[in-house]
Amino acid sequence: MGRGNIAIRLLIVLLTLVFVVSCTSPAPKEEKPTYKIGFMICNSRLDTLQRFEPFVAYLSKKLDVNFEMVAIDTADFTKQVDDLHFTHTNSLLYAIMHRNHGVEILAAEKNGSLGYKAQGMIISSKKSGLKTVKDLKDKTMIFGPMLGPTSYMAQVDILLKEGIDPDEDLAFYSIPRGSFKHEKVIYGVLFNKFDAGAAPLLDFERMVEDGRINEDDFTIIAKSEHMPYCNFGATQKVDDAFAKKFKQVLLDITEDDTVEFEGQTLKVLDRAIVDGYEEISDKDFDSLREMAKRTNMPPYQRY
C-alpha cells in the first residue's frame, strides 16, 4: 500500500473520531453572569440577610443570572457603591448616590399605611405633658441614625422650622448605638429616658401592630412631610436593557410569589416584610433634596 493511501486512511480515521467526539460530548455549559446587590443594613446585619436572601434567590431565578447579596452599613455604603450593580437603600442614600455616583432609581418599596412614602415623627410620652415642638426647648431628645431621613433629618427640619436648633436649644440629645436603633428610640421615650424621640412612622406602626407598644401611651408632637421609602437603584455598571428587566421583575412581584430557599417554600414579599413595589422617578426625591439643603445634610452639606 502506497504512502499516499495510508495518509488518506489515517485522515479519514481522524475525521471520524473528531465527528464522533463532537456528537457525543456535551457543549460546555455557559456560566451565568454575576451581579452584586448592596443592601443597606436596616435593623441588623442578620435581620437584613434573613429578610432579603430569599428575595435575591427569587431575582436570580427570574432573571436567570447569579445575584450576590452584600449587606452594607449605612455609613459605609457610598464607599462601596462603585463595586455594586444594584442598590437597596433609604431615600437619602439614593439622593447622595445619584448625585455623586450616578445611581438611577428603579422602584420604591411599598410598606405600611403610606405605601411607597415614608414619614418622620417627633413623639413623647403622654406622661411627659409635652404637646408642641416649642415645648421641646431645654428638653432631652433621642434621634435615630443620622443618615435615616425619617429618623433624623426630617425631625431636625421640624425643629429648625419652629426656631429650635438641636445643638443650641435642646438640653441634650443622643443617637443609640448597635442594632434596632428605631426601636431603641421608641422605647427610650416610653420608659422616660428621654423627653422626646425621632421615630419613623412605619416602625411605630409595626410596634403597635405587634403589640409591643400601646399607641395611647404616646403623644405625636409633629409629623414631617412625606418622602419616598426604601428603594432599588441601578449603578453605572449596569446596561439599560438589563436594568429595565430588573425593574419589571420588581413591579410584577405579587404577594403570592414564592421561592425555594434552603429547603423551604417561602413567600418572597412576606419574608422581606414588603408589600410590593411602585414605579417612581428621580423627581419624586426633589422635596427630600430641599430638606437636605435646609438641614445641612449630604449631599448638600456646607461644612
C-alpha positions in Angstrom: 0.0 0.0 0.0 1.4 3.4 -1.0 2.2 6.1 1.5 -0.5 8.3 -0.1 -3.2 5.7 0.6 -2.0 5.3 4.2 -2.1 9.0 4.8 -5.7 9.2 3.3 -6.9 6.4 5.5 -5.3 8.0 8.6 -7.0 11.3 7.8 -10.4 9.5 7.4 -9.9 7.8 10.8 -9.1 11.1 12.5 -12.0 12.9 10.9 -14.3 10.1 12.0 -13.0 10.3 15.6 -13.5 14.1 15.6 -17.0 13.7 14.4 -17.9 11.0 17.0 -16.5 13.1 19.8 -18.2 16.3 18.7 -21.5 14.4 18.5 -21.3 12.7 21.9 -19.6 15.3 24.1 -21.9 17.9 25.6 -21.2 21.5 24.8 -19.6 23.3 27.8 -22.2 25.0 30.0 -22.2 28.7 29.7 -21.5 30.4 33.0 -24.2 32.8 34.2 -23.1 36.4 34.8 -22.9 37.6 38.4 -24.4 40.9 39.7 -23.9 42.4 43.2 -26.8 43.9 45.0 -25.9 46.1 48.0 -28.5 46.1 50.8 -28.4 48.8 53.4 -28.4 47.2 56.8 -31.8 48.1 58.4 -32.1 46.8 61.9 -29.1 44.4 62.0 -26.9 42.5 59.6 -28.6 39.2 60.5 -32.1 40.7 60.1 -31.2 42.1 56.7 -29.8 38.8 55.5 -32.8 36.8 56.7 -35.2 39.2 55.1 -33.6 39.6 51.7 -31.6 36.4 50.9 -34.7 34.6 49.6 -35.6 37.8 47.6 -32.2 37.7 45.9 -32.7 34.0 45.2 -36.0 34.9 43.6 -34.4 37.6 41.4 -31.7 35.1 40.3 -34.3 32.6 39.2 -36.5 35.2 37.4 -33.7 36.8 35.5 -31.5 33.7 35.0 -28.4 35.2 36.4 -26.4 35.0 39.7 -27.1 37.7 42.1 -24.8 38.2 45.1 -26.2 39.9 48.2 -23.9 42.3 50.1 -25.2 43.7 53.4 -23.6 47.2 54.0 -23.7 49.5 56.9 -25.4 52.8 56.1 -22.3 54.9 56.8 -20.1 52.7 54.5 -22.5 52.4 51.6 -21.1 55.3 49.5 -17.6 53.8 49.9 -18.7 50.5 48.3 -21.3 51.6 45.7 -18.9 51.7 42.8 -18.3 47.9 43.2 -22.1 47.2 43.0 -24.6 46.7 40.2 -27.8 47.4 42.2 -28.5 49.2 45.4 -31.3 48.9 48.1 -31.2 51.9 50.4 -33.3 54.6 52.0 -34.2 57.7 50.1 -31.4 59.9 51.4 -28.7 57.5 50.5 -30.2 57.3 47.0 -30.1 61.1 46.6 -26.5 61.1 47.7 -25.5 58.3 45.3 -27.5 59.7 42.4 -25.6 63.0 42.7 -22.1 61.6 43.4 -22.1 58.2 41.7 -24.8 58.3 39.0 -27.1 55.7 40.6 -30.5 55.7 38.8 -33.8 55.0 40.6 -35.8 51.8 39.6 -38.6 51.4 42.1 -39.7 52.2 45.6 -40.9 49.7 48.2 -44.5 49.8 49.5 -44.9 49.3 53.2 -47.3 50.4 55.9 -50.2 52.9 55.8 -48.3 55.3 53.4 -47.4 52.8 50.7 -44.2 53.8 48.9 -44.0 57.0 51.0 -42.4 57.5 54.4 -42.7 60.0 57.2 -40.8 61.0 60.3 -42.4 61.9 63.7 -41.4 63.5 66.9 -43.0 61.6 69.8 -43.2 62.0 73.5 -44.7 60.0 76.4 -48.2 61.0 77.4 -46.9 61.3 80.9 -44.4 64.0 79.9 -47.1 66.5 79.2 -45.2 67.7 76.1 -47.5 68.6 73.2 -45.8 71.1 70.8 -42.4 71.4 69.2 -41.8 74.6 71.1 -42.2 72.6 74.4 -39.0 70.8 73.5 -36.8 73.7 74.3 -34.3 72.7 77.0 -35.6 69.1 76.9 -33.8 65.9 76.0 -34.3 64.1 72.8 -33.2 60.8 71.2 -32.7 60.5 67.4 -32.3 57.6 65.1 -29.4 57.1 62.6 -28.1 60.4 61.1 -28.5 59.1 57.6 -32.0 57.9 58.2 -34.2 60.5 56.5 -37.2 59.8 58.7 -35.3 59.2 62.0 -33.0 62.3 62.0 -33.2 64.7 59.0 -37.0 65.1 59.0 -37.1 65.8 62.7 -34.2 68.3 62.6 -36.1 70.1 59.8 -39.3 70.2 62.0 -37.3 71.7 64.9 -35.5 74.3 62.8 -38.8 75.5 61.3 -40.0 76.1 64.8 -36.9 78.0 65.7 -35.2 75.3 67.8 -31.6 74.5 67.0 -30.9 70.9 68.3 -27.3 71.9 69.1 -28.2 75.1 71.0 -31.7 74.7 72.3 -32.0 71.1 73.5 -30.7 70.2 76.9 -29.1 67.1 75.4 -29.6 64.7 72.5 -28.3 61.2 71.7 -28.2 58.6 68.9 -28.3 55.0 70.1 -25.6 52.5 69.1 -25.9 49.0 67.9 -28.9 47.2 66.2 -32.6 48.1 66.1 -32.0 51.8 66.6 -35.6 52.9 65.7 -37.0 50.6 68.4 -34.5 51.9 70.9 -35.7 55.4 70.2 -39.4 54.5 70.8 -38.6 52.5 74.0 -36.3 55.3 75.2 -39.3 57.7 75.1 -41.8 55.1 76.5 -39.6 54.4 79.5 -38.9 58.2 80.1 -35.2 58.0 79.4 -35.7 61.0 77.0 -38.4 63.7 76.8 -38.9 63.1 73.1 -37.8 60.9 70.2 -37.4 60.9 66.5 -39.2 57.9 65.1 -40.2 56.8 61.6 -44.0 56.3 61.3 -43.5 52.8 59.8 -41.5 51.5 62.8 -44.1 53.0 65.2 -46.9 51.4 63.3 -45.2 48.0 63.3 -44.6 48.1 67.0 -48.2 49.0 67.7 -49.4 46.2 65.3 -47.2 43.7 67.0 -48.5 44.6 70.4 -45.1 45.8 71.7 -46.3 49.3 72.5 -49.6 51.0 73.1 -50.3 53.9 70.8 -52.2 55.6 73.7 -49.0 55.9 75.7 -47.6 58.4 73.3 -48.2 61.9 72.1 -47.3 62.6 68.4 -45.9 66.1 68.7 -45.2 66.6 64.9 -45.1 64.8 61.6 -42.8 65.6 58.7 -43.8 65.9 55.0 -43.8 62.6 53.0 -40.8 61.3 51.1 -40.1 58.1 49.2 -39.4 55.0 51.2 -36.6 52.4 50.7 -35.9 51.7 47.0 -33.8 49.8 44.4 -31.4 51.7 42.2 -29.0 50.7 39.3 -25.4 51.8 39.2 -23.4 52.8 36.1 -22.1 49.3 35.8 -25.5 48.0 34.6 -26.6 48.4 31.0 -30.0 50.0 30.5 -31.7 46.9 29.0 -30.9 44.7 32.0 -31.8 47.4 34.5 -35.2 47.6 32.7 -35.7 43.8 33.1 -34.7 44.0 36.8 -37.2 46.9 37.3 -40.0 45.0 35.7 -39.5 41.9 37.9 -39.8 44.2 40.9 -43.0 45.8 39.6 -44.5 42.4 38.7 -43.9 40.6 42.0 -47.1 39.7 44.0 -47.9 38.6 47.5 -48.4 35.0 46.1 -44.9 34.7 44.5 -42.7 32.1 46.2 -39.1 30.9 46.1 -37.4 27.7 47.1 -34.8 28.6 49.6 -32.8 26.3 52.0 -35.4 23.6 51.7 -38.4 25.8 52.3 -41.0 27.3 50.0 -41.2 31.0 51.1 -43.5 33.8 50.1 -40.9 36.4 48.9 -42.7 39.6 50.0 -43.7 38.2 53.3 -40.2 37.2 54.1 -38.8 40.6 53.0 -41.6 42.4 55.0 -42.5 44.3 51.9 -46.0 45.0 50.4 -44.8 45.4 46.9 -43.0 47.9 44.6 -44.1 51.2 43.0 -42.7 52.9 39.9 -41.3 56.3 40.8 -38.9 58.8 39.1 -35.9 60.8 40.3 -38.2 63.9 40.5 -40.0 62.3 43.4 -36.9 62.9 45.5 -36.9 66.7 45.0 -38.7 67.6 48.2 -36.2 65.4 50.1 -33.3 67.2 48.5 -34.7 70.5 49.6 -35.0 69.2 53.1 -31.4 68.0 53.0 -30.3 71.5 52.0 -32.3 73.1 54.8 -30.8 70.7 57.4 -27.2 70.8 56.1 -27.2 67.1 55.2 -25.4 65.2 52.5 -25.1 65.6 49.6 -25.5 69.4 50.2 -23.7 69.8 53.5 -21.8 73.2 53.7 -19.3 72.1 56.3 
